[in-house]
């Protein structure tokens, strides 16, 4: 990443472990995707029902979401990233 971007990967890495609210859902930042870049969030709520390879529901698993950090042209912060609220 070059110096003209509004945020660096190291600044994003510092967000790992932070609690956020994304679209009304409480989540935690668990990973940074450098290519893009993006943040991976894991829901701290009840989770979703996960099926096995035969389609049978077997367990509850935390939902994960990916949030884009930069806009399409890569020069500004993406709306989804700006919508993150610190919990």
URBEL-V935730 format. One record per helix or strand of 3 or more residues. SS is the DSSP state (@ for helix, = for strand). FROM is the first residue (numbers start at 1). LEN is the number of residues. If there is no record, write none. Layout:
SS_FROM_LEN + SS_FROM_LEN
This chain:
@_9_5 + =_19_4 + =_25_9 + =_38_6 + =_48_4 + =_57_5 + =_64_5 + @_79_4
